[in-house]
Each structure stands twice: as structure tokens, then as C-alpha cells.
Amino acid sequence: MKVLVTGVAGQLGHDVMNELDKRGFSGIGSDLLPEYSGIADGSAVTKLPYMPMDITNASMVENEISKVNPDVVVHCAAWTAVDLAEDADKQAKVKAINAGGTENIAKVCKKLGCKMVYISTDYVFDGLGTKPWEPDCKDYKPLNVYGQTKLDGELAVSGNLEKFFIVRIAWVFGLNGKNFIKTMLNVGRSHDTVRVVSDQVGTPTYTLDLARLLVDMIQTEKYGYYHATNEGGYISWYDFTKEIYKQAGLKTNVIPVTTAEYGISKAARPFNSRLDKSKLVKNGFKPLPTWQDALSRYLKELGG
């Protein structure tokens, strides 16, 4: 099986490439820069085939993907700076990447007859209530520009293809790139007290665990919409921070605050990011380990 992975300089794309290599599949990575620009940790992704590709350039996308002629495209590339996406001068670029770029890839996948995995987000929903969002729910009401463009990407995939997996994730962390855990560790080591929101609820997703699931998924024809975060229950960012500091051995005092009290953010965030993952088990996929276990393994990786 030959798999093209976009966004390999990001957290998830990096881990997907390594997972493909571990299982003996042919992985080809792509991203915007001329050469791979992620962490050089000696992992397979730094040695595997790589090609630069601007996903907003339709002709380049068609030419490059057609040359590879993959069995599957795992599309991890995206604009993920949620607050910056609200800036008026950035919105056209965000839409070009998340919506236009995804559509460019979907059209080539349709032409080639290959499978496509699109990584989406809980931000396609409005985050109201407390009931977990089901993967096949179509009650879309994004609260911000990022969420809207990711939804537009979903619609581009489902509108062009039949052989697709749309996988929504939340609260992502991995070795390659920035994330909440790295930020809170830095803050916790330099401050005695931190304020963290306690009224936004969801579950973290470790890219290492997610990559394993995605590689399992692409070997099947169980297409459709899925939700995939780690198990272990729904928590707030406050709860997450407390566990991060506990496992990291930090004594930093964590104060719970509401989103309104915290302020700062340009983009509105969903309060309810609970994602129903039961469809994974129904379709024979193994759930991700608990987020507590994922955090423990991740901290060891960071320390190593």
C-alpha cells in the first residue's frame, strides 16, 4: 500500500509517517517547504521520501499526487492557528488552505480512485449542551473562522468522494510542534500559579495513538465519519492541567476560571467538545488508550 501524507511537518503527519514505516507500508510525505522541516529525531519520517507541495495550488496538487499515484491520501495539512484565523487579513488564506486545499486534494483522489482521510475537528459544532456529539450528526454551527473552514473541507471531501474517512479530533498533542501540554509545562516551570479555563469540556488526543488508528482505518473500506480522541473520560482544560503537573512532578498552583473570566481569545471556543467515539468499536476499530496513559507516555517521550 502506497500512502501520501500531507502536513508531515506537523504533529499528526509526523507520527502517521512513522507508523506507516513501522508497518512496512510505503509512505511519501509532503508539506509546504522545499525540505522536511519537522523535528529531526532520527525517526523514519526524516528519512522517508518527501516532496514539497502547496495544497492551495490546484495544478501542483494534481501533478504531484498523480505522479505518486497513491492508494490513500492522509490529509493532515491545515491552518490550525485558531485565533489568528479571525484576523481579517488572514481569513482568505485560512479558507484557501483548509477548504480550497482540501477540495484540490479530494478532486485528485476522485480522479485517481484512491481513498482519502480528512482530519477534522470538534469546532465544526457550536459546542452547546452537554451531550456528546455523534460522528454522523449534521447539526453544524461553527463558532469561528477556523471551524467554518474545516467544515467547508469536510463538505468538499464528502461532496467529491465515496471512499473517504472524515475523522474529527480534539485537543491534540504530539512530539512535533507546539501544543497545550508543552505550553503548560513551560508556564508551570516559570510561574507559581496559573489560571486555566474549567468550563470547556472534551478529551485530549495523542497523535501517536491516533496515527495507529488511522493506519488501521486505511486498510479497510469502512468509510464515513468518525470521532477519535483518547479514552479516559471527559475533562476540562483545568482538569487536564492538574494532571499534567501531577505527572510532571510540578507543584504549580492551578486556579479554575470561566472562559469569560479568562478572556484574551479572539475566536469563540466551544464549551462542549465531548465527542462520541462508539462508532469506532461498532466498526471493529480499537479505541485509543486513556488520555491519562497517553499523557504519561508523552511526558516520558519529551523527557527522553
C-alpha positions in Angstrom: 0.0 0.0 0.0 1.3 3.4 -1.0 0.2 6.3 1.2 0.7 10.0 0.6 0.7 12.1 3.8 0.2 15.9 3.8 1.4 18.1 6.6 4.2 15.9 7.7 5.9 18.9 9.4 3.0 18.9 11.9 2.2 16.8 14.9 0.0 14.2 13.3 1.6 13.9 9.9 4.9 13.2 11.5 3.5 10.3 13.5 1.5 8.9 10.6 4.6 8.6 8.5 6.5 6.8 11.3 3.6 4.4 11.8 3.4 3.6 8.1 7.1 2.8 8.2 6.8 0.6 11.3 4.2 -1.5 9.4 6.2 -1.8 6.2 4.0 0.5 4.1 5.3 2.9 1.5 4.9 6.4 2.9 5.5 9.7 1.0 5.4 12.9 2.9 4.6 16.4 1.8 4.5 19.8 3.2 5.0 23.4 2.1 8.8 23.9 2.5 11.3 22.5 0.0 12.7 20.1 2.6 11.2 18.4 5.6 11.1 21.0 8.4 9.9 19.0 11.4 11.9 17.6 14.3 15.0 15.6 13.3 14.7 12.9 15.9 16.1 10.1 13.9 12.7 8.8 13.2 11.6 7.3 9.9 9.9 10.4 8.7 13.2 12.2 8.4 14.5 9.5 6.0 11.4 8.7 4.0 10.5 10.2 0.6 9.4 13.8 0.8 8.0 16.2 -1.8 7.1 19.9 -1.4 3.5 20.7 -2.3 1.4 23.8 -1.9 -2.1 22.4 -1.4 -3.6 25.7 -2.5 -2.1 25.3 -5.9 -4.6 23.1 -7.8 -2.4 22.3 -10.7 0.6 21.4 -8.5 -1.6 19.2 -6.3 -2.9 17.3 -9.4 0.6 16.9 -10.9 2.3 15.8 -7.7 -0.3 13.4 -6.4 -0.8 12.0 -9.9 2.9 11.3 -10.1 2.8 9.4 -6.8 -0.5 7.7 -7.7 -1.1 6.6 -4.1 -3.7 4.1 -2.8 -4.5 6.5 0.0 -4.0 10.2 0.8 -4.0 11.0 4.6 -4.6 14.7 4.6 -3.2 16.2 7.8 -2.1 19.6 6.5 -4.2 22.5 7.8 -4.2 26.0 9.2 -4.6 25.4 12.9 -3.9 28.8 14.5 -7.5 29.4 15.6 -7.2 32.9 16.9 -5.0 34.2 14.0 -7.7 32.9 11.7 -10.0 35.6 13.0 -7.8 38.4 11.6 -9.4 39.9 8.5 -6.1 39.8 6.6 -5.7 36.1 7.3 -9.1 34.7 6.5 -8.7 34.3 2.8 -5.5 32.3 3.4 -7.2 30.1 6.0 -10.0 29.4 3.7 -7.6 28.7 0.8 -5.7 26.1 2.9 -8.5 24.4 4.9 -11.3 24.5 2.3 -9.7 25.1 -1.1 -6.6 22.9 -0.5 -8.8 20.1 0.8 -11.0 20.3 -2.2 -8.0 20.3 -4.6 -6.8 17.0 -2.9 -10.3 15.5 -2.9 -10.7 16.1 -6.7 -7.4 14.4 -7.5 -8.4 11.4 -5.2 -11.6 11.2 -7.2 -9.8 11.2 -10.5 -7.3 8.5 -9.3 -9.9 6.4 -7.4 -7.9 6.4 -4.2 -9.1 6.6 -0.6 -8.8 9.9 1.4 -8.6 10.6 5.1 -9.5 14.1 6.2 -8.7 15.2 9.7 -11.4 17.5 11.0 -12.3 19.0 14.4 -14.9 19.3 17.1 -15.0 23.0 16.1 -17.5 22.2 13.3 -20.1 22.1 16.1 -21.4 25.0 18.2 -20.4 23.3 21.5 -23.7 23.9 23.2 -25.3 21.5 25.7 -23.6 18.5 27.4 -24.5 15.6 25.1 -21.5 14.1 23.2 -21.6 14.9 19.5 -22.2 11.9 17.3 -20.0 11.5 14.2 -22.9 11.4 11.8 -24.6 14.5 13.3 -25.1 17.2 10.6 -26.1 20.0 13.0 -23.1 22.1 12.0 -22.8 25.6 13.6 -19.1 26.6 13.7 -18.4 29.4 16.1 -15.3 30.7 14.4 -13.5 31.1 11.1 -11.3 28.0 11.7 -14.3 25.8 12.4 -16.1 27.1 9.3 -13.2 26.4 7.0 -12.7 22.9 8.5 -16.4 22.3 7.9 -16.0 23.5 4.3 -13.2 21.0 3.9 -15.4 18.2 5.2 -18.1 19.2 2.6 -15.5 19.2 -0.1 -14.5 15.7 0.7 -18.0 14.2 1.1 -19.2 16.1 -2.0 -16.5 14.7 -4.2 -15.7 11.2 -2.8 -17.3 8.0 -1.7 -14.1 6.4 -0.4 -13.4 8.8 2.5 -12.8 8.8 6.2 -13.6 12.1 7.9 -12.0 11.8 11.4 -12.8 14.6 13.9 -10.3 15.0 16.8 -9.8 17.5 19.6 -7.2 18.8 22.0 -4.3 17.4 20.0 -0.8 16.8 21.4 2.3 15.2 19.8 6.1 15.5 19.8 6.4 17.6 16.6 5.3 21.2 17.1 3.5 23.3 19.7 0.6 22.1 21.9 -1.2 22.8 25.2 1.0 20.4 27.2 4.3 22.0 26.1 2.9 25.4 26.8 1.6 24.5 30.3 4.9 22.8 31.2 6.8 26.0 30.3 4.4 28.1 32.2 4.4 25.8 35.2 8.1 25.9 35.5 8.3 29.7 35.4 5.2 30.6 37.5 3.9 29.7 40.9 0.2 30.0 39.9 -1.7 29.6 36.6 -5.3 30.3 35.6 -6.9 27.7 33.4 -10.5 27.6 32.0 -12.7 25.0 33.6 -15.9 25.4 31.6 -14.7 23.9 28.3 -15.0 20.1 28.3 -13.6 17.5 26.0 -10.9 14.8 25.7 -7.3 15.1 24.6 -5.9 13.2 21.5 -2.3 11.9 21.4 -1.1 11.9 17.8 0.9 8.7 18.3 -2.2 6.8 19.3 -4.3 8.5 16.6 -1.7 7.6 13.9 -2.0 3.9 14.8 -5.8 4.1 14.4 -5.6 5.9 11.1 -3.2 3.3 9.6 -5.7 0.6 10.8 -8.5 2.5 9.2 -7.0 2.9 5.8 -6.6 -0.8 5.4 -10.4 -1.1 5.5 -13.3 0.0 3.4 -15.4 1.1 6.5 -15.8 4.6 5.1 -17.6 7.5 6.7 -17.4 9.9 9.7 -15.6 9.1 12.9 -14.7 10.7 16.2 -11.3 9.8 17.6 -9.9 11.0 20.9 -8.2 9.1 23.7 -10.5 7.3 26.2 -10.5 8.1 29.9 -13.5 10.3 30.3 -14.4 13.9 29.5 -12.4 16.7 31.3 -11.9 20.4 31.4 -8.6 22.2 30.5 -8.3 22.8 34.2 -8.5 19.1 34.9 -6.0 18.4 32.2 -3.6 20.9 33.6 -3.8 19.5 37.1 -3.0 16.0 35.8 -0.1 17.4 33.6 1.5 19.0 36.7 0.8 15.9 38.8 2.5 13.6 36.4 5.3 16.0 35.7 6.0 16.5 39.4 5.3 20.2 39.3 3.8 22.0 42.4 2.3 24.9 40.4 -1.0 26.1 41.8 -3.8 25.8 39.2 -6.8 28.1 39.6 -10.0 27.3 37.7 -11.7 30.2 35.8 -14.5 30.6 33.4 -13.9 31.3 29.7 -15.3 34.8 30.3 -13.0 35.4 33.2 -10.0 34.2 31.3 -10.7 36.5 28.3 -8.0 37.1 25.7 -9.0 34.7 22.9 -10.2 36.3 19.6 -12.0 33.2 18.5 -15.0 31.8 20.3 -14.4 28.3 21.7 -17.0 25.5 22.1 -17.9 24.7 25.7 -18.9 21.2 24.8 -16.2 19.3 22.9 -17.4 15.9 24.0 -17.1 13.5 21.0 -19.0 10.2 20.9 -16.5 7.6 19.8 -18.7 4.5 19.9 -18.8 4.1 16.1 -15.1 3.1 16.2 -15.9 0.0 18.2 -19.0 -0.8 16.2 -16.9 -0.8 13.1 -14.2 -3.0 14.6 -11.6 -0.4 15.4 -9.6 -0.5 18.6 -10.3 2.6 20.8 -7.3 4.8 21.7 -5.8 4.3 25.2 -6.8 6.5 28.1 -5.6 10.1 28.0 -4.0 9.6 31.4 -1.9 6.8 30.0 -1.2 8.8 26.8 0.0 11.7 28.9 2.3 9.5 30.9 3.9 8.1 27.7 4.1 11.5 26.1 5.9 13.1 29.1 8.4 10.2 29.0 9.0 10.9 25.3 9.5 14.6 26.0 11.9 13.7 28.8 13.8 11.3 26.6 
